[in-house]
């Protein structure tokens, strides 16, 4: 079977972009875009003041190296693969090299946009906190992109490993190496420098050689793991669909259920009886579904941090209100979570109980977040 892999990549990429544009319109129309833009404007107004509040003893270069190392290490491998490819494309694995090279270039371009935004956000910290020269600023803007490209290549090779624990081991090793290099660069070469000898640079060279040898060994020993690549691709798509599902139902969304045993005791606060069946269903869905509790907790943590650092009382109140709105928007998906799965046919839940339970859990969650924000405002 002859397949034009270059044409296949262009067709898959075009179809994906059309889907992203179509669903992004629902997200923009949901009001979230306005909230995010307003939040960015508010933070931009106080950004310089926050920079001036940083004490002189704070290890800024290592903080920046840590944050940027997280961004460059996180190297998602989007391949646009479909389940049918396991049948039709695996026999053409030897001819798919051009296809996967194009996916690598695509991943580098897309993820470099996020890296650029992170570097742009922290550039005032680098310039004002470190008092850099033009040459050092050039390193700040170039070295992270080089490390990003290396991380993408390394993570692509490590996907060949059949053991997921070894993949996590190499991910941790990539993060440690990226942090070490960035700390050396951002620290103006002072890291592990003794009597003018840059030992950190020597360590970097040794680590690069070691990584190169290990990656070549993996490449020779293991072939492409098609099931693993498909799993990663489906995870990336599901993450996007879960975001869109807050604004528009996505019928083919496959929700991942997670145990989260440490949160299950919360359900015992609701009396176990028939009248509370809808409440328990919503509460367990919120806890065990992959798209709700994690985002909810992150919104609380970020809003609490911003309330902590912002000096103005009115700015703190606006931040608390904006994050309450964002939480209310992302909780909208709970209302229709089980409708398309016909879960209500298995439980004694009617439409009135469904609406009442949804209003109840939304009220409880927003009240909890509002209470945490109010405590941070009053205390700090």
Secondary structure, 3 states (H helix, E strand, C coil): CCCCHHHHHHHHHHHHHHHHHHHHHHHHHCCHHHHHHHHHHHHHHHHHHHHHCCCCCCCHHHHHHHHHHHHHHCCCCCCCCCCCHHHHCHHHHHHCHHHHHHHHHHHHHHHHHHHHHHHHHHHHHHHHHHCCCHHHHHHHHHHHHHHHHHHHHHHHHHCCCCCHHHHHHHHHHHHHHHHHHHHHHHCCCCCCEECCEEHHHHHHHHHHHHHHHHHHHHHHHCCCCHHHHHHHHHHHHHHHHHHHCCCCCCCCCCCCECCCHHHHHHHHHCCCCHHHHHHHHHHHHHHHECCCHHHHHHHHHHHHHHHHHCCCHHHHHHHHHHHHHHHHHHHHHHHCCCHHHCHHHHCCCCHHHHHHHHHHHHHHHHHHHHHHHHHHHHHC
